């Protein structure tokens, strides 16, 4: 795992050797496979707690570890955020209804490497027109940002790609949460903002590993945290969506570690 030979940029961002990307490929693949498997279970009448139970079971069966169980007191292998929940929704007894849009976020540890990804689902498979458009815009914003994630560009370019696209669709980017460095640790520098000015922030370099995970609201960007100290919701109760990939910067661009093996990353494609 080569953790003793850490190379850091002047901004304190860890640079990994290309050979170390294998560890991220394995962790990212497992996280993506779990999200593939859960898709058929995201149905009307299903509880978010049962979805989390299945995810916990599959992580265990794979011989991996959940990064979130025990993290700052959190007790679940996933965060499941429904409709106006922006992120960090806690699984429970609440049953899904037809047309609900759901983000499921999973992070696994495989041989010390962290694979972190989230994607959207639709209970019953038929979102409203507005919900489908929100999902499409959020997905496309993520993919546009990954296209600019290459050496010589900056983290500001990533945020700018997301913000300009989303706001052109008359939606808003959540500013209260961001992506993060990843690899042999769960959270590390840098903070990956989903908004910003092109050409600003640290320069992207080969060997960086981080998540991009834009949260997009149909209404205003403001959020609030509920009394459980985890669940973030939109202040105006508008719908929210999120997609997340873990990526590594290569010599020519970005490698996505959390691609869906079953091509299920977008729920309506």
Secondary structure, 3 states (H helix, E strand, C coil): CCHHHCEECCCCCEECCHHHHHHHHHHHHHHHHHHHHHHHHCCCCCEHHHHHHHHHHHHHHCCCEECCCCHHHCCCCCEEEECCEEECCCCCCCECCCCCEEEEEEEEEECCEEEEEEEEEECCCCCCHHHHHHHHHHHHHHHHHHHCCCCCCEHHHHHHHHHHHHHHCCCEECCCCCEEECCCCCCEEEEECCCCCCCCCCECCCCCEEEECCEEECCCCCEEECCCCCCEEECCCCCEEECEEEEEECCCCEEECCCCCCCCCCCCC
